[in-house]
């Protein structure tokens, strides 16, 4: 999990900061790690964000990955 966090932060450094998916994954990982204040700071930049709307458009080979992302976002306190 720390490796995912490092990778996502590296995307931000190299200029991929506009990618919503990178921010969502960063928030999810921070939520999973219990770093809730940091997680909330990341996605408070996106007004109207909901977990349901975001995950509705996700297609992963393993549906459990979508569940894991959603759970991290819930732990971070983002709206369902």
N, C-alpha and C positions, 0 to 999 in steps of 0.2 A: 504494500500500500504506500509506503514512503517513496518507493520508486515511481509509482504513478504520480504522486504529488510533485516530485522533482521534475518529471517529464513535462507535466502540464505547466509548471512555472517556467520551464525552459522555453516553451512555446510562446509565452508572454514576452520573454526577454528578446526573442528573435523576431518579434513583430507579428505574431498571430493573435494578438490581443483582441481582435475584432470577431473572432470565432466564438459564437455562443456556446457551441459544444465544449470547447476547452474550459470555459468558465463554469458550465454546468458540472462537468466532471471534476473540476477542482473543488467546487462547492460540495459535491457528493463525497469526495475523499476526505475533505476536512470534517464533514459531518460524521463520517465513519470513525475518524480518529478522535472525535469528541472536541475538536477545535472549533466550537460553535460560533464564537465571536468572529473569528476570521472568515468562516463560511458565510455568515450573514452579510458581511461587508462585500463579498464578491458579487452576490446576485442582487443586492439591493440596488445595484446599478440598472437593473432591468425591471421597470415598472410593469405590473400586470402578469408577471411570471407565475405560472402554476405548474405543479408537477404533472398533473393529469394532461394538460395541453402539450407539454413538452414530450412526455413519454408516449403519447398517442402516435406520434410520427416516427418513433424509433423502430428500426428493424435490425435485430441482432440475430446471429445464428443461434445463439443460446438465449432464450427468453429470460432465463434467470439473471442475465446481465442487466436487463432493463429493471428488473425487480431490485437488484442491488443498488443501482443508481438512484432509483426512487426512494429506497430506504435511507440512503445517505442524505438525500435532500430533505426528507422528513425529519431526520435527526437534527439537521441544520436549522429546522424551524420554518422552512419554506411552505407556502400554502399548497394544499393538495389540489 
